[in-house]
Amino acid sequence: MAPLDQTRKASQKAASEDMGIASRLLAWYDAHHRDLLWRVTPVAFARGVRADPYRVWLSEVMLQQT
């Protein structure tokens, strides 16, 4: 069985690698995401922009048709 310190170090290393992957994935998404009618970006949301209820409802109807 591995000593507690060794297990803790391995766990911390895995967590830091996960954070690196997550930040790279989010950066890629920021650069390449699709513009969808019902989606409000975090930047726009911070400016006070809210999703149009009609567009959200329409997307739900379209989803049910597939």
mmCIF file of the N, C-alpha and C atoms, coordinates in Angstrom:
data_MODEL
# 
_entry.id   MODEL 
# 
loop_
_atom_site.group_PDB 
_atom_site.id 
_atom_site.type_symbol 
_atom_site.label_atom_id 
_atom_site.label_alt_id 
_atom_site.label_comp_id 
_atom_site.label_asym_id 
_atom_site.label_entity_id 
_atom_site.label_seq_id 
_atom_site.pdbx_PDB_ins_code 
_atom_site.Cartn_x 
_atom_site.Cartn_y 
_atom_site.Cartn_z 
_atom_site.occupancy 
_atom_site.B_iso_or_equiv 
_atom_site.pdbx_formal_charge 
_atom_site.auth_seq_id 
_atom_site.auth_comp_id 
_atom_site.auth_asym_id 
_atom_site.auth_atom_id 
_atom_site.pdbx_PDB_model_num 
ATOM 1   N N  . MET A 1 1  ? 0.843   -1.169 0.000   1.00 0.00 ? 1  MET A N  1 
ATOM 2   C CA . MET A 1 1  ? 0.000   0.000  0.000   1.00 0.00 ? 1  MET A CA 1 
ATOM 3   C C  . MET A 1 1  ? 0.896   1.242  0.000   1.00 0.00 ? 1  MET A C  1 
ATOM 4   N N  . ALA A 1 2  ? 0.515   2.257  -0.768  1.00 0.00 ? 2  ALA A N  1 
ATOM 5   C CA . ALA A 1 2  ? 1.314   3.472  -0.891  1.00 0.00 ? 2  ALA A CA 1 
ATOM 6   C C  . ALA A 1 2  ? 1.197   4.319  0.370   1.00 0.00 ? 2  ALA A C  1 
ATOM 7   N N  . PRO A 1 3  ? 2.298   4.959  0.742   1.00 0.00 ? 3  PRO A N  1 
ATOM 8   C CA . PRO A 1 3  ? 2.231   5.868  1.888   1.00 0.00 ? 3  PRO A CA 1 
ATOM 9   C C  . PRO A 1 3  ? 1.271   7.021  1.612   1.00 0.00 ? 3  PRO A C  1 
ATOM 10  N N  . LEU A 1 4  ? 0.742   7.582  2.683   1.00 0.00 ? 4  LEU A N  1 
ATOM 11  C CA . LEU A 1 4  ? -0.247  8.650  2.570   1.00 0.00 ? 4  LEU A CA 1 
ATOM 12  C C  . LEU A 1 4  ? 0.311   9.856  1.822   1.00 0.00 ? 4  LEU A C  1 
ATOM 13  N N  . ASP A 1 5  ? 1.560   10.252 2.107   1.00 0.00 ? 5  ASP A N  1 
ATOM 14  C CA . ASP A 1 5  ? 2.159   11.410 1.427   1.00 0.00 ? 5  ASP A CA 1 
ATOM 15  C C  . ASP A 1 5  ? 2.263   11.177 -0.075  1.00 0.00 ? 5  ASP A C  1 
ATOM 16  N N  . GLN A 1 6  ? 2.636   9.971  -0.467  1.00 0.00 ? 6  GLN A N  1 
ATOM 17  C CA . GLN A 1 6  ? 2.771   9.656  -1.890  1.00 0.00 ? 6  GLN A CA 1 
ATOM 18  C C  . GLN A 1 6  ? 1.407   9.710  -2.579  1.00 0.00 ? 6  GLN A C  1 
ATOM 19  N N  . THR A 1 7  ? 0.397   9.206  -1.926  1.00 0.00 ? 7  THR A N  1 
ATOM 20  C CA . THR A 1 7  ? -0.957  9.238  -2.474  1.00 0.00 ? 7  THR A CA 1 
ATOM 21  C C  . THR A 1 7  ? -1.454  10.676 -2.595  1.00 0.00 ? 7  THR A C  1 
ATOM 22  N N  . ARG A 1 8  ? -1.182  11.487 -1.585  1.00 0.00 ? 8  ARG A N  1 
ATOM 23  C CA . ARG A 1 8  ? -1.608  12.885 -1.592  1.00 0.00 ? 8  ARG A CA 1 
ATOM 24  C C  . ARG A 1 8  ? -0.926  13.648 -2.733  1.00 0.00 ? 8  ARG A C  1 
ATOM 25  N N  . LYS A 1 9  ? 0.369   13.432 -2.941  1.00 0.00 ? 9  LYS A N  1 
ATOM 26  C CA . LYS A 1 9  ? 1.097   14.113 -4.017  1.00 0.00 ? 9  LYS A CA 1 
ATOM 27  C C  . LYS A 1 9  ? 0.549   13.705 -5.379  1.00 0.00 ? 9  LYS A C  1 
ATOM 28  N N  . ALA A 1 10 ? 0.267   12.429 -5.554  1.00 0.00 ? 10 ALA A N  1 
ATOM 29  C CA . ALA A 1 10 ? -0.287  11.954 -6.823  1.00 0.00 ? 10 ALA A CA 1 
ATOM 30  C C  . ALA A 1 10 ? -1.658  12.561 -7.069  1.00 0.00 ? 10 ALA A C  1 
ATOM 31  N N  . SER A 1 11 ? -2.447  12.676 -6.024  1.00 0.00 ? 11 SER A N  1 
ATOM 32  C CA . SER A 1 11 ? -3.776  13.267 -6.151  1.00 0.00 ? 11 SER A CA 1 
ATOM 33  C C  . SER A 1 11 ? -3.688  14.742 -6.508  1.00 0.00 ? 11 SER A C  1 
ATOM 34  N N  . GLN A 1 12 ? -2.767  15.474 -5.888  1.00 0.00 ? 12 GLN A N  1 
ATOM 35  C CA . GLN A 1 12 ? -2.592  16.895 -6.189  1.00 0.00 ? 12 GLN A CA 1 
ATOM 36  C C  . GLN A 1 12 ? -2.101  17.092 -7.616  1.00 0.00 ? 12 GLN A C  1 
ATOM 37  N N  . LYS A 1 13 ? -1.209  16.222 -8.080  1.00 0.00 ? 13 LYS A N  1 
ATOM 38  C CA . LYS A 1 13 ? -0.703  16.314 -9.454  1.00 0.00 ? 13 LYS A CA 1 
ATOM 39  C C  . LYS A 1 13 ? -1.840  16.075 -10.445 1.00 0.00 ? 13 LYS A C  1 
ATOM 40  N N  . ALA A 1 14 ? -2.668  15.085 -10.178 1.00 0.00 ? 14 ALA A N  1 
ATOM 41  C CA . ALA A 1 14 ? -3.800  14.798 -11.063 1.00 0.00 ? 14 ALA A CA 1 
ATOM 42  C C  . ALA A 1 14 ? -4.772  15.967 -11.085 1.00 0.00 ? 14 ALA A C  1 
ATOM 43  N N  . ALA A 1 15 ? -5.008  16.591 -9.944  1.00 0.00 ? 15 ALA A N  1 
ATOM 44  C CA . ALA A 1 15 ? -5.922  17.735 -9.882  1.00 0.00 ? 15 ALA A CA 1 
ATOM 45  C C  . ALA A 1 15 ? -5.376  18.910 -10.674 1.00 0.00 ? 15 ALA A C  1 
ATOM 46  N N  . SER A 1 16 ? -4.072  19.161 -10.590 1.00 0.00 ? 16 SER A N  1 
ATOM 47  C CA . SER A 1 16 ? -3.494  20.281 -11.341 1.00 0.00 ? 16 SER A CA 1 
ATOM 48  C C  . SER A 1 16 ? -3.517  19.995 -12.838 1.00 0.00 ? 16 SER A C  1 
ATOM 49  N N  . GLU A 1 17 ? -3.321  18.746 -13.238 1.00 0.00 ? 17 GLU A N  1 
ATOM 50  C CA . GLU A 1 17 ? -3.423  18.387 -14.655 1.00 0.00 ? 17 GLU A CA 1 
ATOM 51  C C  . GLU A 1 17 ? -4.850  18.577 -15.150 1.00 0.00 ? 17 GLU A C  1 
ATOM 52  N N  . ASP A 1 18 ? -5.837  18.213 -14.330 1.00 0.00 ? 18 ASP A N  1 
ATOM 53  C CA . ASP A 1 18 ? -7.241  18.400 -14.702 1.00 0.00 ? 18 ASP A CA 1 
ATOM 54  C C  . ASP A 1 18 ? -7.553  19.875 -14.910 1.00 0.00 ? 18 ASP A C  1 
ATOM 55  N N  . MET A 1 19 ? -7.019  20.741 -14.051 1.00 0.00 ? 19 MET A N  1 
ATOM 56  C CA . MET A 1 19 ? -7.253  22.180 -14.185 1.00 0.00 ? 19 MET A CA 1 
ATOM 57  C C  . MET A 1 19 ? -6.636  22.702 -15.477 1.00 0.00 ? 19 MET A C  1 
ATOM 58  N N  . GLY A 1 20 ? -5.463  22.193 -15.851 1.00 0.00 ? 20 GLY A N  1 
ATOM 59  C CA . GLY A 1 20 ? -4.833  22.615 -17.096 1.00 0.00 ? 20 GLY A CA 1 
ATOM 60  C C  . GLY A 1 20 ? -5.657  22.198 -18.300 1.00 0.00 ? 20 GLY A C  1 
ATOM 61  N N  . ILE A 1 21 ? -6.155  20.990 -18.277 1.00 0.00 ? 21 ILE A N  1 
ATOM 62  C CA . ILE A 1 21 ? -6.998  20.498 -19.369 1.00 0.00 ? 21 ILE A CA 1 
ATOM 63  C C  . ILE A 1 21 ? -8.286  21.305 -19.438 1.00 0.00 ? 21 ILE A C  1 
ATOM 64  N N  . ALA A 1 22 ? -8.884  21.566 -18.294 1.00 0.00 ? 22 ALA A N  1 
ATOM 65  C CA . ALA A 1 22 ? -10.143 22.322 -18.259 1.00 0.00 ? 22 ALA A CA 1 
ATOM 66  C C  . ALA A 1 22 ? -9.948  23.731 -18.800 1.00 0.00 ? 22 ALA A C  1 
ATOM 67  N N  . SER A 1 23 ? -8.875  24.399 -18.409 1.00 0.00 ? 23 SER A N  1 
ATOM 68  C CA . SER A 1 23 ? -8.660  25.769 -18.889 1.00 0.00 ? 23 SER A CA 1 
ATOM 69  C C  . SER A 1 23 ? -8.383  25.788 -20.384 1.00 0.00 ? 23 SER A C  1 
ATOM 70  N N  . ARG A 1 24 ? -7.658  24.798 -20.902 1.00 0.00 ? 24 ARG A N  1 
ATOM 71  C CA . ARG A 1 24 ? -7.416  24.733 -22.359 1.00 0.00 ? 24 ARG A CA 1 
ATOM 72  C C  . ARG A 1 24 ? -8.714  24.452 -23.106 1.00 0.00 ? 24 ARG A C  1 
ATOM 73  N N  . LEU A 1 25 ? -9.543  23.586 -22.568 1.00 0.00 ? 25 LEU A N  1 
ATOM 74  C CA . LEU A 1 25 ? -10.821 23.276 -23.205 1.00 0.00 ? 25 LEU A CA 1 
ATOM 75  C C  . LEU A 1 25 ? -11.731 24.500 -23.225 1.00 0.00 ? 25 LEU A C  1 
ATOM 76  N N  . LEU A 1 26 ? -11.799 25.226 -22.121 1.00 0.00 ? 26 LEU A N  1 
ATOM 77  C CA . LEU A 1 26 ? -12.628 26.432 -22.073 1.00 0.00 ? 26 LEU A CA 1 
ATOM 78  C C  . LEU A 1 26 ? -12.098 27.513 -23.011 1.00 0.00 ? 26 LEU A C  1 
ATOM 79  N N  . ALA A 1 27 ? -10.786 27.634 -23.129 1.00 0.00 ? 27 ALA A N  1 
ATOM 80  C CA . ALA A 1 27 ? -10.204 28.609 -24.062 1.00 0.00 ? 27 ALA A CA 1 
ATOM 81  C C  . ALA A 1 27 ? -10.550 28.227 -25.496 1.00 0.00 ? 27 ALA A C  1 
ATOM 82  N N  . TRP A 1 28 ? -10.490 26.924 -25.815 1.00 0.00 ? 28 TRP A N  1 
ATOM 83  C CA . TRP A 1 28 ? -10.855 26.478 -27.159 1.00 0.00 ? 28 TRP A CA 1 
ATOM 84  C C  . TRP A 1 28 ? -12.326 26.792 -27.430 1.00 0.00 ? 28 TRP A C  1 
ATOM 85  N N  . TYR A 1 29 ? -13.180 26.521 -26.454 1.00 0.00 ? 29 TYR A N  1 
ATOM 86  C CA . TYR A 1 29 ? -14.606 26.790 -26.625 1.00 0.00 ? 29 TYR A CA 1 
ATOM 87  C C  . TYR A 1 29 ? -14.855 28.276 -26.858 1.00 0.00 ? 29 TYR A C  1 
ATOM 88  N N  . ASP A 1 30 ? -14.174 29.132 -26.102 1.00 0.00 ? 30 ASP A N  1 
ATOM 89  C CA . ASP A 1 30 ? -14.349 30.576 -26.281 1.00 0.00 ? 30 ASP A CA 1 
ATOM 90  C C  . ASP A 1 30 ? -14.012 31.000 -27.705 1.00 0.00 ? 30 ASP A C  1 
ATOM 91  N N  . ALA A 1 31 ? -13.038 30.352 -28.310 1.00 0.00 ? 31 ALA A N  1 
ATOM 92  C CA . ALA A 1 31 ? -12.613 30.721 -29.662 1.00 0.00 ? 31 ALA A CA 1 
ATOM 93  C C  . ALA A 1 31 ? -13.469 30.075 -30.752 1.00 0.00 ? 31 ALA A C  1 
ATOM 94  N N  . HIS A 1 32 ? -14.046 28.902 -30.502 1.00 0.00 ? 32 HIS A N  1 
ATOM 95  C CA . HIS A 1 32 ? -14.676 28.131 -31.578 1.00 0.00 ? 32 HIS A CA 1 
ATOM 96  C C  . HIS A 1 32 ? -16.147 27.775 -31.370 1.00 0.00 ? 32 HIS A C  1 
ATOM 97  N N  . HIS A 1 33 ? -16.787 28.273 -30.329 1.00 0.00 ? 33 HIS A N  1 
ATOM 98  C CA . HIS A 1 33 ? -18.162 27.843 -30.053 1.00 0.00 ? 33 HIS A CA 1 
ATOM 99  C C  . HIS A 1 33 ? -19.118 28.289 -31.158 1.00 0.00 ? 33 HIS A C  1 
ATOM 100 N N  . ARG A 1 34 ? -20.185 27.525 -31.297 1.00 0.00 ? 34 ARG A N  1 
ATOM 101 C CA . ARG A 1 34 ? -21.238 27.876 -32.254 1.00 0.00 ? 34 ARG A CA 1 
ATOM 102 C C  . ARG A 1 34 ? -22.164 28.888 -31.619 1.00 0.00 ? 34 ARG A C  1 
ATOM 103 N N  . ASP A 1 35 ? -22.627 29.817 -32.419 1.00 0.00 ? 35 ASP A N  1 
ATOM 104 C CA . ASP A 1 35 ? -23.626 30.764 -31.936 1.00 0.00 ? 35 ASP A CA 1 
ATOM 105 C C  . ASP A 1 35 ? -24.998 30.119 -32.071 1.00 0.00 ? 35 ASP A C  1 
ATOM 106 N N  . LEU A 1 36 ? -25.645 29.888 -30.954 1.00 0.00 ? 36 LEU A N  1 
ATOM 107 C CA . LEU A 1 36 ? -26.976 29.307 -30.946 1.00 0.00 ? 36 LEU A CA 1 
ATOM 108 C C  . LEU A 1 36 ? -27.959 30.364 -30.459 1.00 0.00 ? 36 LEU A C  1 
ATOM 109 N N  . LEU A 1 37 ? -29.136 30.390 -31.051 1.00 0.00 ? 37 LEU A N  1 
ATOM 110 C CA . LEU A 1 37 ? -30.088 31.463 -30.802 1.00 0.00 ? 37 LEU A CA 1 
ATOM 111 C C  . LEU A 1 37 ? -30.465 31.617 -29.338 1.00 0.00 ? 37 LEU A C  1 
ATOM 112 N N  . TRP A 1 38 ? -30.502 30.524 -28.601 1.00 0.00 ? 38 TRP A N  1 
ATOM 113 C CA . TRP A 1 38 ? -30.970 30.581 -27.224 1.00 0.00 ? 38 TRP A CA 1 
ATOM 114 C C  . TRP A 1 38 ? -29.832 30.736 -26.217 1.00 0.00 ? 38 TRP A C  1 
ATOM 115 N N  . ARG A 1 39 ? -28.597 30.706 -26.694 1.00 0.00 ? 39 ARG A N  1 
ATOM 116 C CA . ARG A 1 39 ? -27.459 30.760 -25.785 1.00 0.00 ? 39 ARG A CA 1 
ATOM 117 C C  . ARG A 1 39 ? -26.979 32.198 -25.608 1.00 0.00 ? 39 ARG A C  1 
ATOM 118 N N  . VAL A 1 40 ? -26.746 32.582 -24.369 1.00 0.00 ? 40 VAL A N  1 
ATOM 119 C CA . VAL A 1 40 ? -26.174 33.888 -24.045 1.00 0.00 ? 40 VAL A CA 1 
ATOM 120 C C  . VAL A 1 40 ? -24.782 33.629 -23.480 1.00 0.00 ? 40 VAL A C  1 
ATOM 121 N N  . THR A 1 41 ? -23.784 34.261 -24.055 1.00 0.00 ? 41 THR A N  1 
ATOM 122 C CA . THR A 1 41 ? -22.413 34.056 -23.591 1.00 0.00 ? 41 THR A CA 1 
ATOM 123 C C  . THR A 1 41 ? -22.243 34.635 -22.187 1.00 0.00 ? 41 THR A C  1 
ATOM 124 N N  . PRO A 1 42 ? -21.282 34.131 -21.434 1.00 0.00 ? 42 PRO A N  1 
ATOM 125 C CA . PRO A 1 42 ? -21.056 34.679 -20.094 1.00 0.00 ? 42 PRO A CA 1 
ATOM 126 C C  . PRO A 1 42 ? -20.748 36.178 -20.103 1.00 0.00 ? 42 PRO A C  1 
ATOM 127 N N  . VAL A 1 43 ? -20.038 36.644 -21.126 1.00 0.00 ? 43 VAL A N  1 
ATOM 128 C CA . VAL A 1 43 ? -19.720 38.073 -21.212 1.00 0.00 ? 43 VAL A CA 1 
ATOM 129 C C  . VAL A 1 43 ? -21.001 38.879 -21.409 1.00 0.00 ? 43 VAL A C  1 
ATOM 130 N N  . ALA A 1 44 ? -21.862 38.422 -22.315 1.00 0.00 ? 44 ALA A N  1 
ATOM 131 C CA . ALA A 1 44 ? -23.127 39.117 -22.554 1.00 0.00 ? 44 ALA A CA 1 
ATOM 132 C C  . ALA A 1 44 ? -24.020 39.043 -21.318 1.00 0.00 ? 44 ALA A C  1 
ATOM 133 N N  . PHE A 1 45 ? -24.018 37.900 -20.650 1.00 0.00 ? 45 PHE A N  1 
ATOM 134 C CA . PHE A 1 45 ? -24.826 37.749 -19.438 1.00 0.00 ? 45 PHE A CA 1 
ATOM 135 C C  . PHE A 1 45 ? -24.368 38.734 -18.366 1.00 0.00 ? 45 PHE A C  1 
ATOM 136 N N  . ALA A 1 46 ? -23.058 38.926 -18.257 1.00 0.00 ? 46 ALA A N  1 
ATOM 137 C CA . ALA A 1 46 ? -22.521 39.876 -17.279 1.00 0.00 ? 46 ALA A CA 1 
ATOM 138 C C  . ALA A 1 46 ? -22.938 41.308 -17.610 1.00 0.00 ? 46 ALA A C  1 
ATOM 139 N N  . ARG A 1 47 ? -23.154 41.585 -18.900 1.00 0.00 ? 47 ARG A N  1 
ATOM 140 C CA . ARG A 1 47 ? -23.607 42.917 -19.312 1.00 0.00 ? 47 ARG A CA 1 
ATOM 141 C C  . ARG A 1 47 ? -25.105 43.090 -19.117 1.00 0.00 ? 47 ARG A C  1 
ATOM 142 N N  . GLY A 1 48 ? -25.804 42.038 -18.712 1.00 0.00 ? 48 GLY A N  1 
ATOM 143 C CA . GLY A 1 48 ? -27.234 42.141 -18.456 1.00 0.00 ? 48 GLY A CA 1 
ATOM 144 C C  . GLY A 1 48 ? -28.106 41.567 -19.555 1.00 0.00 ? 48 GLY A C  1 
ATOM 145 N N  . VAL A 1 49 ? -27.509 40.983 -20.584 1.00 0.00 ? 49 VAL A N  1 
ATOM 146 C CA . VAL A 1 49 ? -28.283 40.375 -21.672 1.00 0.00 ? 49 VAL A CA 1 
ATOM 147 C C  . VAL A 1 49 ? -28.881 39.070 -21.163 1.00 0.00 ? 49 VAL A C  1 
ATOM 148 N N  . ARG A 1 50 ? -30.147 38.847 -21.445 1.00 0.00 ? 50 ARG A N  1 
ATOM 149 C CA . ARG A 1 50 ? -30.823 37.615 -21.036 1.00 0.00 ? 50 ARG A CA 1 
ATOM 150 C C  . ARG A 1 50 ? -31.362 36.904 -22.271 1.00 0.00 ? 50 ARG A C  1 
ATOM 151 N N  . ALA A 1 51 ? -31.524 35.611 -22.154 1.00 0.00 ? 51 ALA A N  1 
ATOM 152 C CA . ALA A 1 51 ? -32.026 34.811 -23.274 1.00 0.00 ? 51 ALA A CA 1 
ATOM 153 C C  . ALA A 1 51 ? -33.451 35.225 -23.619 1.00 0.00 ? 51 ALA A C  1 
ATOM 154 N N  . ASP A 1 52 ? -33.741 35.244 -24.907 1.00 0.00 ? 52 ASP A N  1 
ATOM 155 C CA . ASP A 1 52 ? -35.082 35.566 -25.394 1.00 0.00 ? 52 ASP A CA 1 
ATOM 156 C C  . ASP A 1 52 ? -35.980 34.359 -25.124 1.00 0.00 ? 52 ASP A C  1 
ATOM 157 N N  . PRO A 1 53 ? -37.031 34.499 -24.313 1.00 0.00 ? 53 PRO A N  1 
ATOM 158 C CA . PRO A 1 53 ? -37.888 33.357 -23.976 1.00 0.00 ? 53 PRO A CA 1 
ATOM 159 C C  . PRO A 1 53 ? -38.478 32.672 -25.206 1.00 0.00 ? 53 PRO A C  1 
ATOM 160 N N  . TYR A 1 54 ? -38.804 33.429 -26.245 1.00 0.00 ? 54 TYR A N  1 
ATOM 161 C CA . TYR A 1 54 ? -39.357 32.818 -27.453 1.00 0.00 ? 54 TYR A CA 1 
ATOM 162 C C  . TYR A 1 54 ? -38.328 31.903 -28.102 1.00 0.00 ? 54 TYR A C  1 
ATOM 163 N N  . ARG A 1 55 ? -37.101 32.335 -28.185 1.00 0.00 ? 55 ARG A N  1 
ATOM 164 C CA . ARG A 1 55 ? -36.061 31.512 -28.811 1.00 0.00 ? 55 ARG A CA 1 
ATOM 165 C C  . ARG A 1 55 ? -35.782 30.256 -27.992 1.00 0.00 ? 55 ARG A C  1 
ATOM 166 N N  . VAL A 1 56 ? -35.831 30.381 -26.681 1.00 0.00 ? 56 VAL A N  1 
ATOM 167 C CA . VAL A 1 56 ? -35.640 29.208 -25.825 1.00 0.00 ? 56 VAL A CA 1 
ATOM 168 C C  . VAL A 1 56 ? -36.781 28.223 -26.051 1.00 0.00 ? 56 VAL A C  1 
ATOM 169 N N  . TRP A 1 57 ? -38.013 28.709 -26.068 1.00 0.00 ? 57 TRP A N  1 
ATOM 170 C CA . TRP A 1 57 ? -39.180 27.852 -26.296 1.00 0.00 ? 57 TRP A CA 1 
ATOM 171 C C  . TRP A 1 57 ? -39.097 27.195 -27.672 1.00 0.00 ? 57 TRP A C  1 
ATOM 172 N N  . LEU A 1 58 ? -38.726 27.974 -28.683 1.00 0.00 ? 58 LEU A N  1 
ATOM 173 C CA . LEU A 1 58 ? -38.613 27.440 -30.039 1.00 0.00 ? 58 LEU A CA 1 
ATOM 174 C C  . LEU A 1 58 ? -37.568 26.329 -30.104 1.00 0.00 ? 58 LEU A C  1 
ATOM 175 N N  . SER A 1 59 ? -36.464 26.493 -29.424 1.00 0.00 ? 59 SER A N  1 
ATOM 176 C CA . SER A 1 59 ? -35.441 25.444 -29.422 1.00 0.00 ? 59 SER A CA 1 
ATOM 177 C C  . SER A 1 59 ? -35.962 24.178 -28.752 1.00 0.00 ? 59 SER A C  1 
ATOM 178 N N  . GLU A 1 60 ? -36.764 24.324 -27.710 1.00 0.00 ? 60 GLU A N  1 
ATOM 179 C CA . GLU A 1 60 ? -37.361 23.160 -27.050 1.00 0.00 ? 60 GLU A CA 1 
ATOM 180 C C  . GLU A 1 60 ? -38.320 22.426 -27.986 1.00 0.00 ? 60 GLU A C  1 
ATOM 181 N N  . VAL A 1 61 ? -39.121 23.168 -28.724 1.00 0.00 ? 61 VAL A N  1 
ATOM 182 C CA . VAL A 1 61 ? -40.050 22.556 -29.677 1.00 0.00 ? 61 VAL A CA 1 
ATOM 183 C C  . VAL A 1 61 ? -39.275 21.822 -30.761 1.00 0.00 ? 61 VAL A C  1 
ATOM 184 N N  . MET A 1 62 ? -38.236 22.454 -31.276 1.00 0.00 ? 62 MET A N  1 
ATOM 185 C CA . MET A 1 62 ? -37.427 21.815 -32.321 1.00 0.00 ? 62 MET A CA 1 
ATOM 186 C C  . MET A 1 62 ? -36.774 20.541 -31.796 1.00 0.00 ? 62 MET A C  1 
ATOM 187 N N  . LEU A 1 63 ? -36.322 20.560 -30.558 1.00 0.00 ? 63 LEU A N  1 
ATOM 188 C CA . LEU A 1 63 ? -35.694 19.386 -29.967 1.00 0.00 ? 63 LEU A CA 1 
ATOM 189 C C  . LEU A 1 63 ? -36.688 18.233 -29.861 1.00 0.00 ? 63 LEU A C  1 
ATOM 190 N N  . GLN A 1 64 ? -37.929 18.535 -29.526 1.00 0.00 ? 64 GLN A N  1 
ATOM 191 C CA . GLN A 1 64 ? -38.941 17.493 -29.394 1.00 0.00 ? 64 GLN A CA 1 
ATOM 192 C C  . GLN A 1 64 ? -39.305 16.884 -30.744 1.00 0.00 ? 64 GLN A C  1 
ATOM 193 N N  . GLN A 1 65 ? -39.061 17.609 -31.823 1.00 0.00 ? 65 GLN A N  1 
ATOM 194 C CA . GLN A 1 65 ? -39.403 17.120 -33.155 1.00 0.00 ? 65 GLN A CA 1 
ATOM 195 C C  . GLN A 1 65 ? -38.371 16.139 -33.696 1.00 0.00 ? 65 GLN A C  1 
ATOM 196 N N  . THR A 1 66 ? -37.219 16.052 -33.047 1.00 0.00 ? 66 THR A N  1 
ATOM 197 C CA . THR A 1 66 ? -36.169 15.166 -33.565 1.00 0.00 ? 66 THR A CA 1 
ATOM 198 C C  . THR A 1 66 ? -36.251 13.799 -32.948 1.00 0.00 ? 66 THR A C  1 
# 
